[in-house]
Amino acid sequence: QVQLVESGGGLVQAGGSLRLSCAASGIIFTINAMGWYRQAPGNQRESVAVITSGGRTNYADSVKGRFTISRDNAKNAVYLQMNSLKPEDTAVYYCTGGPDGFPRRYWGQGTQVTVSS
């Protein structure tokens, strides 16, 4: 079993920054890729950023150039640095993990990010 616990969400003004953190515990050898997904009210859940075990990253077009995903394998953690935040970034952000190619097998409980205009 794997547990993913997010932290770092909150309220920020447009143009501001937030850094989300996610700590993994449990049977973590089953986790290679990690990622961040988000879901805004009335919208489907969408991928924001993914990082593989080899450090390759992939971003949604809407966040390219503004968000950066990184990981610390020694701490079993993944981070999402979010800069130049926009009101449309408002959502619940979920940390995910799983095998390379399927990074959304496991989910955290989510953390709210609200960007005010």
Residue, then its C-alpha position, 0 to 999 in steps of 0.5 A: q500500500v502507498q500513501l501520498v500526502e500533499s501540503g503547501g496549498g492555500l490562497v494567493q493573489a494572481g501573479g504570486s507563487l506557491r510550492l506544493s509538496c508530496a511525501a510518499s510512504g508505504i510500498i514505495f518501490t512500486i512508484n517510479a513516476m510521480g505527478w500532479y493532477r488538478q480538478a477545478p469545480g465543474n471540470q474533469r481532472e487533468s494532468v498538470a505535470v509528470i516526472t519519471s524515475g529517470g527525471r523526464t518531465n511532461y507538462a500541460d500546455s497551460v502551465k508550461g513555463r510557469f510550473t516546475i515539477s521536481r523530485d527528491n528520491a532520497k526523501n520519496a518526495v515530489y514538488l510542484q513550484m507554481n509561479s505566475l499563478k492565474p485565477e484559472d489555476t484554482a483547483v484541488y491539486y492531487c499528488t499521484g504515483g505509479p509505474d513509469g507509463f502509469p503515474r496515476r495509480y496512487w492518489g493523495q487526498g488533494t490540497q486546495v489552491t485558490v488564486s484570487s484576481 
